[in-house]
Amino acid sequence: MMAPFHSPFYAPAHVAVRGGYFARAGFDVTLQTATPDNPAAEALLAGRADFAVSGIMRSLAVVDKGGPPIVHFAAVNDRNGFFLVSKTPRREFAWQDLIGRTVLSFGGAPTPYQCMLSVLRREGVDPARVTFVRDLGVPDAVAAFKAGKGDFIECGPPVVDQLVAEGAGHLVASMGVATGPVPFSSLMATDVRLREDHATFVRLVRAFHEAQRWIAQASADEIAALIAPAFPDIDARLLARIVARYRAQGTWPDDPRLDRPGYEKLQEILYAGGFITARHPYERLIDTGIATEALLPSI
């Protein structure tokens, strides 16, 4: 299984692996982080990965350019996982505060940026009145922010927590709350692989759903303790706070089925922002049959 980034945001995938849910279902799953030289979509198409946790936008990008469908078959994250940090304290933040300002935007994927644009348009702010810097990697963006470049930075944990703890920034908005429910990340595989190994993927999703159910009832401390070996650079108490924040805003669903309204909402965000040039049918990129079958009692 591949993930686009190494982040607690993908806790359900880490729980499924480290909690033994995949192993008890007979799978030996290794979670690998994608790289610029080996991105998830290309790895799936080339057979270097069996499945991945990634955004629907990656599948939309492929089919929008005439490529084959990479199909999403189980929900992982139902919210945007990024946060907006201000250089100066703002007791009552408003989206109009971004007008005339510079935002160091996460450049590793287009969906966070497109969600930001949609929030601004919804709040009556013309995105053209905001300067976005999107060509910096996370370490360079953080260094630039600390050095005085930019008024805001959009980032995920633990970077956001470190900036706040150091007094270098002030958390002003959760992009997950601002964007609202949206199928941000899900399990995906090629349509050929899903057709050929249908029964195998039903078993896989059944195991993944068990991990989802455990997350839904476990405490933030329990979740953090389970995934901690994957994040040795994050303090245990900080990891628990990150998990608690994500849980509080409804980031991780306990139902693996991907519904049509969520898909259409995300597609409209990407289409309105110019990321895709056409709308693509829900049925072409989403498979609900596997998750529906996985939720049935096993015989």
N, C-alpha and C positions, 0 to 999 in steps of 0.2 A: 504494500500500500504506500502511495506517495502522498505527501502533504506539501502545499506550496511554500509554507514557512514553518519554522519551529516555534510554536507559540502555545501557551495554555489555552488559547482560544479554541484549539482543537482537542480539548480535554476528552470528549467522548471517544475519539480515536485512540488516544493513549490509554484510557480506561479499558477499552475493548481488548487491547493488546496486553497491558500490564496486569489487568484484573483477571486474565485467563479466560475471558469469554470466547474469544476466537479459538484458543487452544482446546477448550472443553468440547467445542463443536467439531474438532478434528482438523483445524487449520493451523499452519505454522506461518504467522504473519509478521513481517518485519516492516516497521514504519520508517520510511526514508524521506528525507527532505529534498524537494526539487531544487535544482540549480539553474542558472541561466543557460548552461550547456546541456541540461537535461530537464526541461520543463515537463510538468505532469502530462499535458495533452499529448505532446510529442512522444513521451515515454510509453503512453498507452497505445498509441497508434503504431509504434515500432515494436511493441511486445516486450518492452523492458520493465513494465509494471503490469500487474493484473487488474488493479483498480486504484482509485485515488480519492482523497477528500479534497475538493476544490470547488470553485465557484461556477455557477451556470454560465457566467459571462465567458468563460474559456471555451465552452461548447458553442456558444453563440458566435464567438469570434471565428471559430473554425468553419462552421456552416455558412456564415456570412461571406466568407471568402471562397465558398464552393467546395469545402472539404467534407469529409464523412462525419456523420453524427457521433458524438460521444455522449452517451445517455446517462442521466442522473436517476438513481434508483432508491436513495434513502437520505432523509434530511439529517444534517449534522448541526448546523447553526442557523437559527431563525432570526438573528439580529446582526447588524453591523458590529464589528468588534473593536472599532477605533474610538479615540477620544480627542477632544480639542483642548489644547493647553495654551493659555495666554502668558505673555511675558510679564504683564502687569496684573495686579489683582483687579477683579471686576465683580463688585458685590451683586450687581444685577445685569448679567450678560444678556445681550440681545443680538440677534444675527446681523442687525444693521451695524453693529460694532466692527464688522469685517470690511465695510465700505472704505476704500482708500488704504486698506492695510495689506500686508504681505503675509501669506500663509505658506509655511513649508509643508507641503502636502505629501502624503505617503506615495512614493513612486513605484513601489514594487508590484502593484496591481491596479487596474483601472476602476474597479468597483467602488472603493472608498471615495475616490475623487468624484465619480459620477453621482454617488449618493449625496455628497456635499453640494454639488450643483443643484440637485433636485430639492434639497432642503432650502437652499437660498432662494430658488425660484418660488417655492411654496410660501416663503416668508416675505416675499415682495422685494427681494434683493437681486439686482441684476448681477450675475456672476462676472460680467465684464468689468465691474467696478471693484473687483477684488483681484489682487495679484497673487497668482499661485506659482510656487517654485516646486517642480515635480521631477527634477533631474538629479536629485541627491539620494544616495542610499541612506539608510537609517543612521549609521554612525556619523556620516558626514552632515546629515541634516541636524542631528543633535549638537554636534560641534559648532555648526554655523549658528544655531539658535542661541547657544550659550555665549557665542562670540558677538552677539548683537544683531545678527541678521534675522529679519522676520519679526512679525508681531505675534504670530500664532504658529503652533506646530501641531500637526495631526499625527498621532502615533498610537501604538498599542502598548499594553503592558509587557514587560516591566518598565519600559522606557518612561511612560507617563508617570509612574509612581516614583521613579528615581529623580525625575525633574522636580516633582513636587517636594520630595523629601529634601532635596538640596536647596530648595528655595529659588531654583532657576526658572520655575514656571508655576502656573496656577490653573488647576483643572476647572474649565468653565462649561463643558458640554460633553455628554455621551452621545456619540453619533448613532449608537444603537437605539437610544431613546428618541433622538431627533428623527431618524429615518423611519422608525417604526418597524413592525414585523416584515421581514423580507427573507427569502431563502438564500442566505448569504453563502453557505457552503453545504455541499452534499457529497455522498459517495457517487462516483461515476466510473463507467467502463465503456469500452466500445460496444456498439450495438451488436456486432458480430459475436463478441465474447458473451454478452448477455443472452443471446439466442442459443448459442451452443452449450452454455453451462448454466442454463436456467435453474435447475434444481440445486446446483452448488451455490448460486448466489442467493437463493431463498434461504438456505441454511446459514449463509454468511450474515444476511440481514437479521435473521432470527437471533443469532448470537449478538449482533450489534445492538439489537433492541433490548436484550437483557442488560447490556451495559448502560443503555439509556435509562432503563427503569431503575437501575441501582443509583445512578447519578441523581435521579428525581427524588429519591428518599434519603440519600446520604447527606451528611453534613459537609460544609465547605472544608473543614479540617480533614475529614476522612478522604475526600476527593483529592485534596492537595497532597496528603500523605501517600496516596497510591501513585500519583503521577510524578512525585518529587524526584525520583531517580532520573527522569528524563530532563529535569531542569536543575542540575546541580549548582548553577550560577544564580539561582533565585532563592533568597532566604525563605525558610519554611513558613514563617508568619506572613511574609509578603505574599507568597504564593496562595495562602489561604484567603487573604484579602482579595486577591485578583479573582479567585474562584467565586467568592461570595458576591463580588460586584457583578460578575457575569451572570450568576444565577439570579440575582435580584432583578435584572432587566429582562429575564426570559430568553437568554441566549440559546439554551440547549433544549430542544423539544424532546418529549418522550414518545412521540409518534413519528415513525420514520417516513410516513407517506408525504409526498410533495404535492400540494394542491395547486389547482390551476390559477386561482386568484393571486397567490404569491408569485408564481412564475410570471404572470402577466404584469404585475406591478414592477418586478425587477426588469423585465424586458422593456417596459415603457421608460424606466429611468435611463437605461442604456441607449435606447433609441432616441429619446429626447436630447440626450447629451452628445449624440453623434458617434457613439462607439460602434453601433451597428447601423447598416444602411437600410435594412428591411426587418420586418417582424417575422418570426419563425414559429411554426405551429408547436403548441405545447406537446402534442402527441409525438413529435419527432425527437424531442430531447428529454422527455420525462417518461419514466416507466413506473407506474404505480402498482402494476400487477405483482411484481416481486415482493414489495413491502406488504401489500394486502395479503398475499399468500403466507408470508412469514408471520403475520399476526394471528393466523389461524392456529388452533391447537394442533400440535404435532401428533402424529399417530405412530 
